[in-house]
Amino acid sequence: TKAPMFGHTSWHLALFELGRGRHKRALEIYDEGVRPAVSKHRSTLSNSASFLWRCIVYGYAVPMDRWEELLPLATNTAKNARGEWDDLNAALAFAGAGNAAGKDALVVGLRALAEAGKESAGDVAIPLVEGAWAFARGDYDESIDLMAPAIDGIVAVGGSNAQHEDYWDALIEAYLRTSRFTEALA
């Protein structure tokens, strides 16, 4: 677990197992190679938040201690909001942990960036942050209302296509949970 990319490679393996419907095995891989207790890499927040988020989007329970373990990393990111991919991962951690204060602090930082001229912070990041929060609370209609207009701009905040799927999958799942099948298919 000392290799710099071990956590990220383990994340990919955990997602593979999750995609196969092997939630318990995926969580074992997460615990052994991805979570902050074992992975000390720049991508630890994004890998961890992404994996845990997909678990809830796909309908699997996540122990609260796994979310809480992410809060120091997410809080540090929120203090220095840049309107980039790390902020969207911090948002997933706050949403999963039910940490409204952290989410609100992140939004304040993103609003300041938007007012300073960083359009993607206001047009993309804030709606996605708020949409993830709504999804985690079970308000799928609000999640759709917030995320759908912003989702195409997700490339402006960075991250890979595999990482963007965190938000795309949540949006599709919100459509499915509200019986909006035509929108989900599109």
Secondary structure, 3 states (H helix, E strand, C coil): CCCCCHHHHHHHHHHHHHHCCCHHHHHHHHHHHCCCCCCCCCCHHHHHHHHHHHHHHCCCCCCHHHHHHHHHHHHHHHHCCCCCHHHHHHHHHHHHHCCHHHHHHHHHHHHHHHHCCCHHHHHHHHHHHHHHHHHHCCCHHHHHHHHCCCHHHHHHHCCCHHHHHHHHHHHHHHHHHCCCHHHHHC
